Amino acid sequence: MTDKKLIELINRINVLKENTDLKSTDFYFPIEISYYFTDILITLPYPTCNKDTCHFPSVCNNEKCDSSDYKILKDVTTRTFYMKCEKCNEEFRNNDKFECVDKHRNKLVLNNSIYYIFHPLLKVELNCIFKNMNLPYQIQNDSETFFIKENKLYRKEIKGKITYSWDELPAFKKAPKIEELTQIVREEYARRIKYFLERCNNRKKMCRSCHLNKKKEEICLLKIFSEISNGQAHPHSGDEFGDFVFPQQFSYGLENIIGIVKSFGTEPKSKGENFLGVLFRKLTYKNSEHLLEQFFQLSLDDSVRFVMVVSGRVIESRLESALIEIARWKQKKVVIIKPKDLISILYYYFTTVINKE
């Protein structure tokens, strides 16, 4: 089944590559088949209203929940998918009833509610097949992306710069690179990463204006990044829109970068990655602790142009590639800040930013 579908997929890609004016082509891909491709496709749910031309997101059925943020899971007994609400863990299956945000009643049709985005690993695998078949083209990883939705295969060309390194941002122009810090300083700030949470216990009352007060003991990653950029931290809520705003003035204009934060969390008991004497937990493609889904939700918002991911945990390369591919797919700029980068940023914050006044 999977081999036949892969051959069909190659033929459909061939149609799009040879007819560059075509945006999409028919490709039958029901959930009974897509179930077997999750290792090479970024599989993300986005159920919307199917009434006329509404297309608003569907809202969780739990009367105590107002979320429209879901993750897709496998049901190994039926070999198909089901959805789970990220906020309340309510489960949804095919033909379950839904309401959209405009109160239209719908039935969940999973076949029409999932995006399948080609993971870069699939692009590499397909390029090897194309080469072996002596086909006259390759998928250009940085400049085109493919995805499947509602039994159609789409090809999209990417324009402009997508990925940025942290030191390309104006706010960090004066921050030292990790190579410029002494070994003692590197080890000290690697240890300090463990103690910065995503937000403090006072967030319900203080989060939006926390960086304006001078209580040095109330410190978190949101406050640090908000202070560096004179931005704003966001409290968590049912309709959360990122964790902070990080305004940056580039030569071409102002970018309000939307930040997502994952703190160090707890130290792993066994599996982890040792860096400068600290054992860091990993965020993986299979367990991103909501990072992949939150990034996806932000990417769907047309008002978001630039996303920053700040992680006190090591980000597995496969997860990082998936985030960048989603950014390519929706033409978003992205910067991913990992523990190695945080060492330089934290050093800059504590030695320079908070000592300005």
Summary of the structure (lengths in Angstrom):
residues: 357
radius of gyration: 21.9
end to end distance: 66.0
largest distance: 66.2
contacts: 1070
relative contact order: 0.12
helix: 33%
strand: 26%
